[in-house]
Amino acid sequence: MSDRLWFKHIVFSLFALMLAGSMLSCQKQNTGSAQTAKPAERVKLVIASDATWPPMEFVDENKNIVGFAPEMMKAIAEAAGFDVEIRNTAWDGIFAGLAAGNYDAICSSVTITEERKQTMDFSEPYVNAGQVLVVAKSLNGVSTLKDLAGKKVGAQIGTTGAIEIQKVAGVELATYDEVGLAFEDLANGRIAGVVADNPIAADFALQNPKFKDKLKIVGEPFTDEWLGIAVRKGDTKTLALINDGLAKIKANGKLEEIAKKWLH
């Protein structure tokens, strides 16, 4: 091979090597870009619930945690784009478990109070669990306690409901050791109404087979006992996710749809 041909061969070989190296470098860069663009994994929140309080949260015959709050929590997760696991947790120690990081939040009919705000943060309120009035389904034209002046209205002794009845002139208070006995008397026509916490009233008047064809809730809650989802103090990331989903289901009507199913 002549010197000139030999020189051309060397130059061509070097050019081929440079071209191959350039292509390999591009492939690595492209691979790196693809890896960088890989979507982040969805956040999963573990939610504690003391599933012993129908219709808010309870365990059905198939061992599933159901009720207003679990259905609401799943709707919040779907709206905000995160996954959720609801874990049945005994009320005794549920707040200590949150502080210890055993779960991310509590959605279990927790009333928002100034005392609790000192040790945990709360979502925006999602339902007013205040006192409501229950009457016979056949009774029309009644929406407030004042409409039952001259009649007996029942409540469990020592409860907020009993106190509220006593505030209304002309309404006679009938007290009971257990609120279920008051609902029995209402269903049998012995009293004109019952005042109880909204969720308790909903369970007896709307879900209980003994009473759901005989009783109804009228009007709106007339005391304010707002419920919220509790998170660890300072956990702004979890709180923002939950509030985002809650705001969305309030705006699109999903929260009201769930409330009508379980609470009205």
Secondary structure, 3 states (H helix, E strand, C coil): CCHHHHHHHHHHHHHHHHHHHHHHHHHHHHHHHHHHCCCCCCCEEEEEECCEECCCEEECCCCCEECHHHHHHHHHHHHHCCEEEEEECCCCCHHHHHHCCCCCEEEEEEECCHHHHCCEEECCCCEECCEEEEEECCCCCCCCHHHHCCCEEEEECCCHHHHHHHCCCCCEEEEECCHHHHHHHHHCCCCCEEEEEHHHHHHHHHHCCCCCCCEEEECCCCCCCEEEEEEECCCHHHHHHHHHHHHHHHHCCHHHHHHHHHCC
